[in-house]
């Protein structure tokens, strides 16, 4: 029996960020379409995925919020890039990250965030002492952490490189 059912034509239709450009070869027994994404990317998507709204971009939309797409690395729940930035940023009144003036105590409080936990480094009458405590804690907590991370990155990069 001849199969005369007209083939579904999605050419020109939009699904999220994707516009169907042309029919593509079937994926298995599923019909599929070459789609162009608003970002300029292309992707071949099964008809069923387009119609059900399962695929709405070349992959860029889905990954936009993920850490890996932003180039961030998490190790044990600590974001390496935030950590690095944190050692340089000057974003509070004292001018030193992790050192804040506690008016009620009339002391400078030093603290450090590491792996999601704030470690209290004590109260200091002298700002310089609080800043010093913070610097020492940075070296202790971040120094080895970043060194380990960099070593791991270097190791994995050299493994991937062609021999
Ligand atoms: Zn895209």
Backbone and ligand atoms as CSV (ligand in chain L), in Angstrom:
chain,resi,resn,atom,element,x,y,z
A,1,UNK,N,N,0.842,-1.209,0.000
A,1,UNK,CA,C,0.000,0.000,0.000
A,1,UNK,C,C,0.863,1.240,0.000
A,2,UNK,N,N,0.602,2.115,-0.912
A,2,UNK,CA,C,1.388,3.349,-1.003
A,2,UNK,C,C,1.081,4.257,0.177
A,3,UNK,N,N,2.113,4.836,0.659
A,3,UNK,CA,C,1.959,5.744,1.794
A,3,UNK,C,C,1.897,7.164,1.245
A,4,UNK,N,N,0.741,7.730,1.242
A,4,UNK,CA,C,0.546,9.009,0.557
A,4,UNK,C,C,0.414,10.187,1.529
A,5,UNK,N,N,0.469,9.895,2.822
A,5,UNK,CA,C,0.332,10.979,3.797
A,5,UNK,C,C,1.429,12.012,3.574
A,6,UNK,N,N,1.026,13.240,3.409
A,6,UNK,CA,C,2.009,14.302,3.201
A,6,UNK,C,C,2.924,14.401,4.426
A,7,UNK,N,N,4.193,14.568,4.138
A,7,UNK,CA,C,5.124,14.686,5.241
A,7,UNK,C,C,4.898,16.011,5.966
A,8,UNK,N,N,4.893,15.914,7.255
A,8,UNK,CA,C,4.771,17.104,8.081
A,8,UNK,C,C,5.870,18.101,7.708
A,9,UNK,N,N,5.491,19.344,7.547
A,9,UNK,CA,C,6.504,20.344,7.205
A,9,UNK,C,C,6.529,21.454,8.252
A,10,UNK,N,N,7.589,21.477,8.986
A,10,UNK,CA,C,7.731,22.488,10.044
A,10,UNK,C,C,8.615,23.648,9.608
A,11,UNK,N,N,9.076,23.610,8.344
A,11,UNK,CA,C,10.008,24.631,7.870
A,11,UNK,C,C,9.467,26.036,8.130
A,12,UNK,N,N,10.299,26.860,8.736
A,12,UNK,CA,C,9.922,28.247,8.997
A,12,UNK,C,C,9.237,28.449,10.346
A,13,UNK,N,N,8.836,27.354,10.977
A,13,UNK,CA,C,8.160,27.509,12.272
A,13,UNK,C,C,9.159,27.756,13.396
A,14,UNK,N,N,8.687,28.451,14.402
A,14,UNK,CA,C,9.536,28.777,15.544
A,14,UNK,C,C,9.157,27.940,16.752
A,15,UNK,N,N,10.172,27.475,17.437
A,15,UNK,CA,C,9.988,26.768,18.702
A,15,UNK,C,C,10.981,27.366,19.690
A,16,UNK,N,N,10.501,28.273,20.508
A,16,UNK,CA,C,11.415,28.953,21.428
A,16,UNK,C,C,12.403,29.785,20.641
A,17,UNK,N,N,13.689,29.525,20.825
A,17,UNK,CA,C,14.730,30.269,20.120
A,17,UNK,C,C,15.068,29.636,18.779
A,18,UNK,N,N,14.460,28.492,18.513
A,18,UNK,CA,C,14.797,27.749,17.297
A,18,UNK,C,C,13.829,28.049,16.165
A,19,UNK,N,N,14.382,28.236,14.977
A,19,UNK,CA,C,13.575,28.333,13.761
A,19,UNK,C,C,13.957,27.159,12.883
A,20,UNK,N,N,12.940,26.446,12.404
A,20,UNK,CA,C,13.208,25.270,11.573
A,20,UNK,C,C,13.663,25.726,10.192
A,21,UNK,N,N,14.828,25.217,9.777
A,21,UNK,CA,C,15.418,25.615,8.494
A,21,UNK,C,C,15.042,24.626,7.396
A,22,UNK,N,N,15.161,23.357,7.705
A,22,UNK,CA,C,14.963,22.335,6.670
A,22,UNK,C,C,14.787,20.973,7.326
A,23,UNK,N,N,14.170,20.066,6.597
A,23,UNK,CA,C,14.094,18.694,7.115
A,23,UNK,C,C,15.503,18.108,7.242
A,24,UNK,N,N,15.705,17.314,8.274
A,24,UNK,CA,C,16.985,16.631,8.431
A,24,UNK,C,C,16.730,15.131,8.317
A,25,UNK,N,N,17.797,14.385,8.257
A,25,UNK,CA,C,17.632,12.933,8.229
A,25,UNK,C,C,16.977,12.480,9.524
A,26,UNK,N,N,16.197,11.423,9.427
A,26,UNK,CA,C,15.578,10.876,10.632
A,26,UNK,C,C,16.632,10.519,11.671
A,27,UNK,N,N,16.213,10.655,12.923
A,27,UNK,CA,C,17.044,10.138,14.012
A,27,UNK,C,C,16.381,8.842,14.432
A,28,UNK,N,N,16.979,7.715,14.050
A,28,UNK,CA,C,16.307,6.440,14.237
A,28,UNK,C,C,15.055,6.435,13.369
A,29,UNK,N,N,13.910,6.216,13.995
A,29,UNK,CA,C,12.655,6.224,13.247
A,29,UNK,C,C,11.929,7.552,13.384
A,30,UNK,N,N,12.548,8.474,14.082
A,30,UNK,CA,C,11.912,9.770,14.321
A,30,UNK,C,C,12.316,10.777,13.253
A,31,UNK,N,N,11.331,11.540,12.793
A,31,UNK,CA,C,11.672,12.623,11.875
A,31,UNK,C,C,12.354,13.734,12.675
A,32,UNK,N,N,13.185,14.467,11.962
A,32,UNK,CA,C,13.972,15.495,12.632
A,32,UNK,C,C,14.172,16.687,11.700
A,33,UNK,N,N,14.579,17.783,12.294
A,33,UNK,CA,C,14.683,19.043,11.558
A,33,UNK,C,C,15.973,19.761,11.898
A,34,UNK,N,N,16.512,20.370,10.854
A,34,UNK,CA,C,17.655,21.249,11.097
A,34,UNK,C,C,17.093,22.595,11.560
A,35,UNK,N,N,17.518,23.025,12.731
A,35,UNK,CA,C,16.999,24.272,13.302
A,35,UNK,C,C,18.139,25.255,13.525
A,36,UNK,N,N,17.807,26.527,13.333
A,36,UNK,CA,C,18.792,27.568,13.637
A,36,UNK,C,C,18.330,28.297,14.896
A,37,UNK,N,N,19.277,28.490,15.783
A,37,UNK,CA,C,18.992,29.137,17.066
A,37,UNK,C,C,19.198,30.652,16.946
A,38,UNK,N,N,18.516,31.389,17.786
A,38,UNK,CA,C,18.685,32.853,17.805
A,38,UNK,C,C,20.140,33.258,18.043
A,39,UNK,N,N,20.889,32.406,18.712
A,39,UNK,CA,C,22.280,32.736,19.021
A,39,UNK,C,C,23.186,32.467,17.823
A,40,UNK,N,N,22.619,31.854,16.765
A,40,UNK,CA,C,23.436,31.550,15.589
A,40,UNK,C,C,23.822,30.085,15.507
A,41,UNK,N,N,23.572,29.360,16.582
A,41,UNK,CA,C,23.906,27.938,16.606
A,41,UNK,C,C,22.910,27.121,15.801
A,42,UNK,N,N,23.287,25.918,15.445
A,42,UNK,CA,C,22.395,25.016,14.732
A,42,UNK,C,C,22.280,23.719,15.498
A,43,UNK,N,N,21.130,23.090,15.320
A,43,UNK,CA,C,20.933,21.820,16.001
A,43,UNK,C,C,19.882,21.021,15.255
A,44,UNK,N,N,20.095,19.726,15.192
A,44,UNK,CA,C,19.078,18.853,14.605
A,44,UNK,C,C,18.223,18.316,15.749
A,45,UNK,N,N,16.915,18.551,15.613
A,45,UNK,CA,C,16.001,18.222,16.707
A,45,UNK,C,C,14.891,17.324,16.193
A,46,UNK,N,N,14.557,16.318,16.979
A,46,UNK,CA,C,13.443,15.442,16.623
A,46,UNK,C,C,12.136,16.237,16.633
A,47,UNK,N,N,11.249,15.883,15.687
A,47,UNK,CA,C,9.939,16.525,15.608
A,47,UNK,C,C,9.235,16.497,16.963
A,48,UNK,N,N,9.262,15.355,17.586
A,48,UNK,CA,C,8.536,15.174,18.842
A,48,UNK,C,C,9.077,16.113,19.926
A,49,UNK,N,N,10.381,16.340,19.917
A,49,UNK,CA,C,10.977,17.234,20.919
A,49,UNK,C,C,10.598,18.690,20.678
A,50,UNK,N,N,10.483,19.051,19.386
A,50,UNK,CA,C,10.041,20.410,19.062
A,50,UNK,C,C,8.590,20.615,19.501
A,51,UNK,N,N,7.762,19.664,19.140
A,51,UNK,CA,C,6.327,19.803,19.404
A,51,UNK,C,C,6.010,19.772,20.890
A,52,UNK,N,N,6.782,19.021,21.627
A,52,UNK,CA,C,6.531,18.938,23.071
A,52,UNK,C,C,7.253,20.046,23.839
A,53,UNK,N,N,8.012,20.844,23.094
A,53,UNK,CA,C,8.724,21.946,23.745
A,53,UNK,C,C,9.897,21.491,24.596
A,54,UNK,N,N,10.388,20.293,24.311
A,54,UNK,CA,C,11.502,19.775,25.112
A,54,UNK,C,C,12.819,20.418,24.722
A,55,UNK,N,N,12.894,20.810,23.453
A,55,UNK,CA,C,14.108,21.460,22.975
A,55,UNK,C,C,13.720,22.821,22.413
A,56,UNK,N,N,14.255,23.884,22.989
A,56,UNK,CA,C,13.849,25.231,22.568
A,56,UNK,C,C,15.045,26.103,22.219
A,57,UNK,N,N,16.225,25.492,22.207
A,57,UNK,CA,C,17.418,26.246,21.798
A,57,UNK,C,C,18.477,25.244,21.356
A,58,UNK,N,N,19.590,25.769,20.845
A,58,UNK,CA,C,20.670,24.886,20.431
A,58,UNK,C,C,21.358,24.270,21.637
A,59,UNK,N,N,20.953,24.735,22.810
A,59,UNK,CA,C,21.601,24.278,24.038
A,59,UNK,C,C,22.049,25.465,24.861
A,60,UNK,N,N,22.058,26.631,24.211
A,60,UNK,CA,C,22.561,27.820,24.900
A,60,UNK,C,C,21.607,28.283,25.999
A,61,UNK,N,N,20.289,28.182,25.770
A,61,UNK,CA,C,19.329,28.676,26.759
A,61,UNK,C,C,19.388,27.843,28.026
A,62,UNK,N,N,19.456,26.539,27.823
A,62,UNK,CA,C,19.471,25.615,28.939
A,62,UNK,C,C,20.703,25.816,29.812
A,63,UNK,N,N,21.810,26.126,29.147
A,63,UNK,CA,C,23.072,26.195,29.875
A,63,UNK,C,C,23.378,27.580,30.418
A,64,UNK,N,N,22.517,28.537,30.055
A,64,UNK,CA,C,22.818,29.921,30.413
A,64,UNK,C,C,23.074,30.102,31.906
A,65,UNK,N,N,22.279,29.410,32.704
A,65,UNK,CA,C,22.375,29.620,34.143
A,65,UNK,C,C,23.296,28.616,34.828
A,66,UNK,N,N,23.790,27.681,34.076
A,66,UNK,CA,C,24.604,26.674,34.744
A,66,UNK,C,C,26.022,27.185,34.944
A,67,UNK,N,N,26.611,26.724,35.981
A,67,UNK,CA,C,27.944,27.201,36.358
A,67,UNK,C,C,28.970,26.926,35.267
A,68,UNK,N,N,28.847,25.756,34.634
A,68,UNK,CA,C,29.868,25.402,33.648
A,68,UNK,C,C,29.851,26.344,32.456
A,69,UNK,N,N,28.630,26.824,32.087
A,69,UNK,CA,C,28.528,27.738,30.953
A,69,UNK,C,C,29.169,29.084,31.271
A,70,UNK,N,N,29.179,29.434,32.539
A,70,UNK,CA,C,29.789,30.690,32.951
A,70,UNK,C,C,31.293,30.525,33.181
A,71,UNK,N,N,31.767,29.332,33.015
A,71,UNK,CA,C,33.189,29.088,33.225
A,71,UNK,C,C,33.545,29.006,34.696
A,72,UNK,N,N,32.546,28.716,35.529
A,72,UNK,CA,C,32.817,28.614,36.965
A,72,UNK,C,C,33.076,27.161,37.338
A,73,UNK,N,N,33.899,26.983,38.308
A,73,UNK,CA,C,34.222,25.645,38.785
A,73,UNK,C,C,33.851,25.537,40.257
A,74,UNK,N,N,33.113,24.500,40.569
A,74,UNK,CA,C,32.784,24.265,41.967
A,74,UNK,C,C,33.561,23.057,42.472
A,75,UNK,N,N,34.195,23.245,43.598
A,75,UNK,CA,C,34.891,22.146,44.237
A,75,UNK,C,C,34.369,22.079,45.663
A,76,UNK,N,N,33.771,20.967,46.021
A,76,UNK,CA,C,33.188,20.804,47.358
A,76,UNK,C,C,32.245,21.952,47.709
A,77,UNK,N,N,31.502,22.445,46.725
A,77,UNK,CA,C,30.539,23.508,46.990
A,77,UNK,C,C,31.145,24.894,47.088
A,78,UNK,N,N,32.436,25.001,46.885
A,78,UNK,CA,C,33.063,26.319,46.891
A,78,UNK,C,C,33.393,26.722,45.466
A,79,UNK,N,N,32.989,27.922,45.102
A,79,UNK,CA,C,33.233,28.387,43.750
A,79,UNK,C,C,34.626,28.996,43.654
A,80,UNK,N,N,35.429,28.395,42.830
A,80,UNK,CA,C,36.832,28.791,42.738
A,80,UNK,C,C,36.990,30.245,42.277
A,81,UNK,N,N,36.186,30.620,41.263
A,81,UNK,CA,C,36.331,31.971,40.722
A,81,UNK,C,C,35.885,33.039,41.727
A,82,UNK,N,N,34.829,32.723,42.483
A,82,UNK,CA,C,34.377,33.657,43.513
A,82,UNK,C,C,35.472,33.836,44.553
A,83,UNK,N,N,36.084,32.729,44.880
A,83,UNK,CA,C,37.158,32.736,45.861
A,83,UNK,C,C,38.299,33.634,45.414
A,84,UNK,N,N,38.693,33.450,44.176
A,84,UNK,CA,C,39.773,34.260,43.620
A,84,UNK,C,C,39.403,35.744,43.648
A,85,UNK,N,N,38.162,36.035,43.198
A,85,UNK,CA,C,37.722,37.428,43.154
A,85,UNK,C,C,37.677,38.006,44.566
A,86,UNK,N,N,37.270,37.166,45.479
A,86,UNK,CA,C,37.102,37.572,46.869
A,86,UNK,C,C,38.413,38.028,47.506
A,87,UNK,N,N,39.492,37.479,47.057
A,87,UNK,CA,C,40.779,37.845,47.644
A,87,UNK,C,C,41.226,39.217,47.154
A,88,UNK,N,N,40.579,39.714,46.095
A,88,UNK,CA,C,40.980,41.006,45.548
A,88,UNK,C,C,39.950,42.097,45.815
A,89,UNK,N,N,38.676,41.691,45.857
A,89,UNK,CA,C,37.600,42.675,45.901
A,89,UNK,C,C,37.668,43.532,47.163
A,90,UNK,N,N,37.292,44.785,46.989
A,90,UNK,CA,C,37.201,45.701,48.118
A,90,UNK,C,C,35.795,46.244,48.139
A,91,UNK,N,N,34.928,45.587,48.896
A,91,UNK,CA,C,33.522,45.956,48.754
A,91,UNK,C,C,32.849,46.311,50.070
A,92,UNK,N,N,33.591,46.555,51.098
A,92,UNK,CA,C,32.907,46.998,52.307
A,92,UNK,C,C,33.601,48.221,52.889
A,93,UNK,N,N,33.012,48.729,53.918
A,93,UNK,CA,C,33.448,49.997,54.504
A,93,UNK,C,C,34.890,49.956,54.977
A,94,UNK,N,N,35.300,48.830,55.525
A,94,UNK,CA,C,36.645,48.744,56.090
A,94,UNK,C,C,37.697,48.717,54.994
A,95,UNK,N,N,37.284,48.356,53.774
A,95,UNK,CA,C,38.255,48.264,52.679
A,95,UNK,C,C,38.912,46.901,52.623
A,96,UNK,N,N,38.646,46.054,53.614
A,96,UNK,CA,C,39.212,44.700,53.586
A,96,UNK,C,C,38.055,43.711,53.685
A,97,UNK,N,N,37.979,42.820,52.721
A,97,UNK,CA,C,36.930,41.802,52.733
A,97,UNK,C,C,37.058,40.961,54.000
A,98,UNK,N,N,35.944,40.751,54.661
A,98,UNK,CA,C,35.952,39.891,55.841
A,98,UNK,C,C,36.320,40.620,57.122
A,99,UNK,N,N,36.473,41.939,57.046
A,99,UNK,CA,C,36.731,42.728,58.255
A,99,UNK,C,C,35.642,43.786,58.367
A,100,UNK,N,N,34.862,43.695,59.430
A,100,UNK,CA,C,33.772,44.661,59.624
A,100,UNK,C,C,33.820,45.248,61.025
A,101,UNK,N,N,33.427,46.487,61.126
A,101,UNK,CA,C,33.368,47.195,62.403
A,101,UNK,C,C,32.075,46.837,63.115
A,102,UNK,N,N,32.189,46.386,64.363
A,102,UNK,CA,C,31.012,46.062,65.161
A,102,UNK,C,C,30.832,47.163,66.205
A,103,UNK,N,N,29.952,48.100,65.937
A,103,UNK,CA,C,29.823,49.257,66.840
A,103,UNK,C,C,29.465,48.865,68.270
A,104,UNK,N,N,28.595,47.862,68.422
A,104,UNK,CA,C,28.168,47.456,69.763
A,104,UNK,C,C,29.349,46.966,70.594
A,105,UNK,N,N,30.269,46.278,69.935
A,105,UNK,CA,C,31.443,45.729,70.642
A,105,UNK,C,C,32.627,46.685,70.590
A,106,UNK,N,N,32.521,47.697,69.717
A,106,UNK,CA,C,33.624,48.614,69.455
A,106,UNK,C,C,34.897,47.835,69.088
A,107,UNK,N,N,34.676,46.863,68.226
A,107,UNK,CA,C,35.790,46.011,67.783
A,107,UNK,C,C,35.660,45.753,66.278
A,108,UNK,N,N,36.780,45.446,65.667
A,108,UNK,CA,C,36.795,44.953,64.290
A,108,UNK,C,C,36.647,43.442,64.332
A,109,UNK,N,N,35.676,42.950,63.588
A,109,UNK,CA,C,35.493,41.502,63.537
A,109,UNK,C,C,36.040,40.966,62.221
A,110,UNK,N,N,36.852,39.952,62.330
A,110,UNK,CA,C,37.391,39.301,61.131
A,110,UNK,C,C,36.702,37.958,60.947
A,111,UNK,N,N,36.391,37.647,59.712
A,111,UNK,CA,C,35.790,36.343,59.420
A,111,UNK,C,C,36.141,35.949,57.999
A,112,UNK,N,N,35.906,34.701,57.680
A,112,UNK,CA,C,36.183,34.214,56.329
A,112,UNK,C,C,35.154,33.169,55.951
A,113,UNK,N,N,34.671,33.234,54.712
A,113,UNK,CA,C,33.731,32.234,54.200
A,113,UNK,C,C,34.538,31.159,53.494
A,114,UNK,N,N,34.277,29.934,53.844
A,114,UNK,CA,C,34.946,28.846,53.141
A,114,UNK,C,C,34.050,27.625,53.111
A,115,UNK,N,N,33.833,27.101,51.908
A,115,UNK,CA,C,32.977,25.921,51.709
A,115,UNK,C,C,31.629,26.102,52.385
A,116,UNK,N,N,31.060,27.317,52.195
A,116,UNK,CA,C,29.711,27.575,52.658
A,116,UNK,C,C,29.588,27.879,54.145
A,117,UNK,N,N,30.704,27.928,54.841
A,117,UNK,CA,C,30.649,28.201,56.276
A,117,UNK,C,C,31.443,29.460,56.588
A,118,UNK,N,N,30.867,30.328,57.423
A,118,UNK,CA,C,31.618,31.501,57.846
A,118,UNK,C,C,32.402,31.170,59.117
A,119,UNK,N,N,33.696,31.340,59.022
A,119,UNK,CA,C,34.549,31.076,60.176
A,119,UNK,C,C,34.878,32.409,60.843
A,120,UNK,N,N,34.559,32.494,62.116
A,120,UNK,CA,C,34.843,33.698,62.865
A,120,UNK,C,C,36.315,33.697,63.272
A,121,UNK,N,N,36.989,34.785,62.966
A,121,UNK,CA,C,38.428,34.863,63.253
A,121,UNK,C,C,38.716,35.764,64.441
A,122,UNK,N,N,37.648,36.222,65.099
A,122,UNK,CA,C,37.847,36.976,66.332
A,122,UNK,C,C,37.588,38.465,66.203
A,123,UNK,N,N,37.565,39.105,67.380
A,123,UNK,CA,C,37.335,40.548,67.488
A,123,UNK,C,C,38.659,41.226,67.814
A,124,UNK,N,N,38.883,42.351,67.186
A,124,UNK,CA,C,40.159,43.037,67.375
A,124,UNK,C,C,39.934,44.526,67.629
A,125,UNK,N,N,40.664,45.063,68.586
A,125,UNK,CA,C,40.587,46.501,68.859
A,125,UNK,C,C,41.253,47.272,67.720
A,126,UNK,N,N,42.319,46.702,67.175
A,126,UNK,CA,C,43.050,47.350,66.089
A,126,UNK,C,C,42.619,46.785,64.738
A,127,UNK,N,N,42.308,47.683,63.837
A,127,UNK,CA,C,41.916,47.273,62.491
A,127,UNK,C,C,43.002,46.418,61.836
A,128,UNK,N,N,44.242,46.863,61.999
A,128,UNK,CA,C,45.344,46.146,61.347
A,128,UNK,C,C,45.445,44.690,61.821
A,129,UNK,N,N,45.130,44.467,63.092
A,129,UNK,CA,C,45.175,43.098,63.619
A,129,UNK,C,C,44.089,42.232,62.984
A,130,UNK,N,N,42.910,42.842,62.824
A,130,UNK,CA,C,41.804,42.112,62.191
A,130,UNK,C,C,42.153,41.792,60.739
A,131,UNK,N,N,42.719,42.790,60.037
A,131,UNK,CA,C,43.099,42.591,58.635
A,131,UNK,C,C,44.166,41.509,58.513
A,132,UNK,N,N,45.090,41.501,59.484
A,132,UNK,CA,C,46.167,40.500,59.485
A,132,UNK,C,C,45.579,39.100,59.701
A,133,UNK,N,N,44.638,38.995,60.630
A,133,UNK,CA,C,43.991,37.701,60.894
A,133,UNK,C,C,43.302,37.203,59.628
A,134,UNK,N,N,42.648,38.137,58.938
A,134,UNK,CA,C,41.960,37.780,57.702
A,134,UNK,C,C,42.963,37.306,56.639
A,135,UNK,N,N,44.058,38.043,56.487
A,135,UNK,CA,C,45.071,37.666,55.482
A,135,UNK,C,C,45.651,36.287,55.766
A,136,UNK,N,N,45.909,36.031,57.048
A,136,UNK,CA,C,46.461,34.722,57.425
A,136,UNK,C,C,45.465,33.607,57.141
A,137,UNK,N,N,44.185,33.911,57.423
A,137,UNK,CA,C,43.137,32.915,57.162
A,137,UNK,C,C,43.000,32.655,55.663
A,138,UNK,N,N,43.123,33.718,54.861
A,138,UNK,CA,C,43.059,33.557,53.400
A,138,UNK,C,C,44.149,32.614,52.916
A,139,UNK,N,N,45.354,32.841,53.436
A,139,UNK,CA,C,46.475,31.996,53.036
A,139,UNK,C,C,46.211,30.552,53.447
A,140,UNK,N,N,45.660,30.403,54.654
A,140,UNK,CA,C,45.406,29.070,55.201
A,140,UNK,C,C,44.294,28.354,54.439
A,141,UNK,N,N,43.139,29.033,54.308
A,141,UNK,CA,C,41.969,28.394,53.701
A,141,UNK,C,C,42.053,28.383,52.174
A,142,UNK,N,N,42.325,29.552,51.599
A,142,UNK,CA,C,42.243,29.684,50.152
A,142,UNK,C,C,43.526,29.221,49.481
A,143,UNK,N,N,44.632,29.535,50.090
A,143,UNK,CA,C,45.923,29.282,49.453
A,143,UNK,C,C,46.071,27.854,48.999
A,144,UNK,N,N,45.905,26.909,49.942
A,144,UNK,CA,C,46.088,25.501,49.600
A,144,UNK,C,C,44.957,25.031,48.700
A,145,UNK,N,N,43.756,25.587,48.942
A,145,UNK,CA,C,42.598,25.193,48.142
A,145,UNK,C,C,42.821,25.551,46.675
A,146,UNK,N,N,43.236,26.805,46.428
A,146,UNK,CA,C,43.464,27.246,45.050
A,146,UNK,C,C,44.671,26.527,44.445
A,147,UNK,N,N,45.670,26.300,45.252
A,147,UNK,CA,C,46.851,25.581,44.764
A,147,UNK,C,C,46.476,24.169,44.336
A,148,UNK,N,N,45.655,23.506,45.146
A,148,UNK,CA,C,45.194,22.150,44.814
A,148,UNK,C,C,44.383,22.172,43.527
A,149,UNK,N,N,43.505,23.173,43.440
A,149,UNK,CA,C,42.652,23.284,42.263
A,149,UNK,C,C,43.488,23.501,41.011
A,150,UNK,N,N,44.433,24.435,41.083
A,150,UNK,CA,C,45.285,24.729,39.930
A,150,UNK,C,C,46.086,23.494,39.513
A,151,UNK,N,N,46.576,22.770,40.500
A,151,UNK,CA,C,47.336,21.553,40.216
A,151,UNK,C,C,46.462,20.527,39.500
A,152,UNK,N,N,45.227,20.391,39.977
A,152,UNK,CA,C,44.289,19.442,39.365
A,152,UNK,C,C,43.964,19.860,37.929
A,153,UNK,N,N,43.759,21.183,37.732
A,153,UNK,CA,C,43.455,21.691,36.393
A,153,UNK,C,C,44.622,21.414,35.440
A,154,UNK,N,N,45.806,21.716,35.903
A,154,UNK,CA,C,47.005,21.519,35.085
A,154,UNK,C,C,47.146,20.044,34.712
A,155,UNK,N,N,46.904,19.191,35.712
A,155,UNK,CA,C,47.016,17.741,35.480
A,155,UNK,C,C,46.016,17.296,34.419
A,156,UNK,N,N,44.759,17.747,34.549
A,156,UNK,CA,C,43.724,17.289,33.599
A,156,UNK,C,C,43.963,17.884,32.215
A,157,UNK,N,N,44.480,19.105,32.155
A,157,UNK,CA,C,44.766,19.736,30.867
A,157,UNK,C,C,45.864,18.984,30.133
A,158,UNK,N,N,46.899,18.614,30.866
A,158,UNK,CA,C,48.010,17.940,30.199
A,158,UNK,C,C,47.618,16.529,29.762
A,159,UNK,N,N,46.643,15.923,30.495
A,159,UNK,CA,C,46.164,14.598,30.085
A,159,UNK,C,C,45.388,14.671,28.769
A,160,UNK,N,N,44.653,15.810,28.614
A,160,UNK,CA,C,43.837,15.949,27.407
A,160,UNK,C,C,44.660,16.302,26.185
A,161,UNK,N,N,45.806,16.902,26.403
A,161,UNK,CA,C,46.626,17.349,25.282
A,161,UNK,C,C,47.120,16.152,24.471
A,162,UNK,N,N,47.189,16.311,23.149
A,162,UNK,CA,C,47.698,15.207,22.325
A,162,UNK,C,C,49.149,14.884,22.639
A,163,UNK,N,N,49.497,13.622,22.519
A,163,UNK,CA,C,50.841,13.189,22.905
A,163,UNK,C,C,51.863,13.680,21.874
L,1,ZN,ZN,ZN,21.564,28.968,20.829
